[in-house]
Amino acid sequence: MTDPRPAGSRTRGPGRRPGPTETREKILAEARDLFAEKGYDGASLRAIARAAGVDPALVHHFFGNKEGVFIEAMRFPVDPSVLLPRILSAPRDRLGELMVRTFLDVWRDADRRAPMLAMLRSAMTNERAAALMREFVASALFGRARQATDASPLGIQAAAGQMIGLMILRYVLCIEPLASASEDELIELVAPTIQRYLTS
């Protein structure tokens, strides 16, 4: 029997090809599962593509690389490939200042601050979440920073740790007078120490 509905109004069957948005979300969903199961280092782009039933080239097309997939899948609010070049483009004697400015720029934004806090809380209470964050931070942040500077791994980690602690005291715990200090005051206070971590 002929379908009386106009051709444009007929519903496609379950075998229809998914559109770009569906495919992208499928990749992200599978990536989240693989990152949670295998960690950042253990989840390859090829494995993510295989789980999503797509060609690895399509994952590259949507996200660029594994770091890009992680940032999107885990809703990581900061892209290290954008953040670090901004810091490392500074003259060597201003690295500390620019690092403090950049952290303040990111944490000042409540929309970006919220997912970072959620990740930190998860990492503090869940070993799998902690391992995932540890691997990503070591590879995407510390590893890239070491390649671009002559700072020691300990110096880079100390600088990052001090900045994260400062941001939590200022924006989460709201400790005074730190919470109401101007950004220029904080930069003047903290930048020399961060500079020493990165260049000594």
C-alpha positions as CSV (number, residue, x, y, z in Angstrom):
1,M,0.0,0.0,0.0
2,T,1.3,3.4,-0.9
3,D,2.1,5.8,2.0
4,P,-0.4,8.6,1.7
5,R,1.8,11.1,3.5
6,P,3.9,13.6,1.6
7,A,7.5,12.5,1.1
8,G,8.9,15.3,3.2
9,S,6.7,14.3,6.2
10,R,7.6,10.6,6.3
11,T,9.7,9.6,9.3
12,R,12.9,7.9,8.6
13,G,13.5,4.5,10.0
14,P,15.9,3.6,12.7
15,G,18.6,3.1,10.2
16,R,18.9,6.7,9.2
17,R,22.4,8.2,9.3
18,P,23.0,10.4,12.4
19,G,23.7,14.1,11.8
20,P,26.9,15.8,12.9
21,T,25.5,16.9,16.3
22,E,24.4,13.3,17.1
23,T,27.8,11.9,16.0
24,R,29.7,14.5,18.0
25,E,27.7,13.8,21.2
26,K,28.1,10.0,20.7
27,I,31.9,10.5,20.5
28,L,31.9,12.6,23.7
29,A,29.7,10.1,25.5
30,E,32.0,7.2,24.6
31,A,35.1,9.3,25.5
32,R,33.7,10.1,29.0
33,D,33.3,6.4,29.6
34,L,36.7,5.5,28.3
35,F,38.5,8.3,30.2
36,A,36.7,7.1,33.4
37,E,37.6,3.5,32.7
38,K,41.1,3.7,31.4
39,G,42.3,7.2,32.5
40,Y,43.7,9.9,30.3
41,D,46.8,8.1,29.2
42,G,45.0,4.8,28.5
43,A,42.2,6.2,26.3
44,S,43.5,6.6,22.8
45,L,41.8,8.5,20.0
46,R,41.6,5.2,18.0
47,A,39.8,3.5,21.0
48,I,37.4,6.4,21.4
49,A,36.6,6.3,17.6
50,R,36.1,2.5,17.7
51,A,33.7,2.8,20.7
52,A,31.7,5.5,18.9
53,G,31.7,3.5,15.7
54,V,33.3,6.3,13.7
55,D,36.6,6.8,11.7
56,P,39.4,8.3,13.9
57,A,39.7,11.0,11.2
58,L,36.2,12.2,12.3
59,V,37.4,12.5,15.9
60,H,40.3,14.6,14.7
61,H,37.9,16.7,12.6
62,F,35.6,17.5,15.6
63,F,38.2,17.9,18.3
64,G,41.7,18.1,16.9
65,N,43.4,15.7,19.3
66,K,42.9,13.7,22.5
67,E,43.4,16.8,24.6
68,G,40.6,18.5,22.7
69,V,38.3,15.5,23.3
70,F,39.1,15.5,27.0
71,I,38.4,19.2,27.4
72,E,35.0,18.8,25.7
73,A,34.0,15.5,27.2
74,M,34.9,16.4,30.8
75,R,33.8,20.0,30.3
76,F,37.2,21.2,31.3
77,P,36.9,25.0,31.3
78,V,40.5,25.8,30.3
79,D,42.2,24.8,27.1
80,P,46.0,24.4,27.9
81,S,46.9,24.8,24.2
82,V,45.5,28.4,24.5
83,L,46.4,29.2,28.1
84,L,50.0,28.1,28.2
85,P,51.2,29.9,25.0
86,R,49.6,33.1,26.5
87,I,51.7,32.7,29.6
88,L,54.9,31.5,27.9
89,S,54.8,34.3,25.3
90,A,55.8,36.8,28.0
91,P,59.5,37.9,28.4
92,R,61.3,35.6,30.8
93,D,61.4,38.2,33.5
94,R,57.6,38.6,33.5
95,L,56.5,34.9,33.5
96,G,55.4,35.1,37.1
97,E,53.3,38.2,36.6
98,L,51.6,36.8,33.5
99,M,50.9,33.5,35.2
100,V,49.1,35.3,38.1
101,R,47.2,37.5,35.8
102,T,46.0,34.5,33.7
103,F,44.9,32.6,36.8
104,L,42.9,35.6,38.0
105,D,41.3,36.0,34.6
106,V,40.1,32.4,34.6
107,W,39.0,32.2,38.2
108,R,37.2,35.6,38.1
109,D,34.7,34.1,35.7
110,A,32.1,32.2,37.8
111,D,31.1,30.0,34.8
112,R,34.6,28.7,34.3
113,R,35.3,28.5,38.1
114,A,32.4,26.2,38.8
115,P,33.5,23.2,36.7
116,M,37.1,23.5,38.0
117,L,35.8,23.4,41.6
118,A,33.7,20.4,40.7
119,M,36.7,18.6,39.3
120,L,38.8,19.4,42.3
121,R,36.2,18.2,44.7
122,S,35.9,14.9,42.7
123,A,39.6,14.5,42.7
124,M,39.8,14.9,46.5
125,T,37.2,12.2,47.2
126,N,37.5,9.8,44.3
127,E,40.7,8.0,43.4
128,R,39.7,7.4,39.8
129,A,38.8,11.0,39.3
130,A,42.1,12.0,41.0
131,A,44.1,9.7,38.6
132,L,42.3,11.1,35.6
133,M,43.1,14.7,36.6
134,R,46.6,13.8,37.5
135,E,47.4,12.2,34.2
136,F,45.8,15.1,32.2
137,V,47.5,17.8,34.2
138,A,50.9,16.0,34.0
139,S,50.6,15.6,30.3
140,A,48.8,18.6,29.0
141,L,49.9,21.3,31.5
142,F,53.1,20.4,33.2
143,G,54.6,18.4,30.3
144,R,54.0,21.2,27.9
145,A,55.3,23.8,30.3
146,R,58.5,21.8,30.8
147,Q,59.1,21.7,27.1
148,A,58.7,25.4,26.7
149,T,60.8,26.6,29.7
150,D,63.8,25.4,31.6
151,A,61.9,25.3,34.8
152,S,62.2,22.2,36.9
153,P,59.2,19.9,37.3
154,L,59.1,20.7,41.0
155,G,59.2,24.5,40.2
156,I,56.3,24.2,37.8
157,Q,54.2,22.2,40.2
158,A,55.0,24.5,43.1
159,A,53.9,27.5,41.0
160,A,50.6,25.8,39.9
161,G,49.9,24.6,43.5
162,Q,50.4,28.1,45.0
163,M,48.1,29.6,42.4
164,I,45.4,27.1,42.9
165,G,45.6,27.5,46.7
166,L,45.4,31.3,46.2
167,M,42.4,31.1,44.0
168,I,40.5,28.8,46.5
169,L,41.2,31.1,49.4
170,R,40.1,34.1,47.3
171,Y,37.1,32.8,45.4
172,V,35.8,29.8,47.4
173,L,36.6,30.4,51.1
174,C,36.5,34.2,50.6
175,I,39.2,34.8,53.3
176,E,39.7,38.5,54.0
177,P,41.6,40.6,53.2
178,L,42.7,38.2,50.3
179,A,39.1,38.1,48.9
180,S,38.8,41.8,48.5
181,A,42.4,42.7,47.6
182,S,42.7,44.2,44.1
183,E,44.2,42.1,41.4
184,D,47.1,44.5,41.1
185,E,47.9,44.0,44.8
186,L,47.8,40.2,44.5
187,I,50.1,40.4,41.4
188,E,52.6,42.6,43.2
189,L,52.5,40.2,46.2
190,V,52.6,36.8,44.6
191,A,54.3,37.3,41.2
192,P,57.9,37.5,42.5
193,T,57.5,34.1,44.2
194,I,55.9,32.5,41.1
195,Q,58.7,34.0,39.0
196,R,61.3,32.4,41.3
197,Y,59.6,29.0,40.9
198,L,59.7,29.2,37.1
199,T,63.1,30.6,36.5
200,S,65.4,29.6,39.3
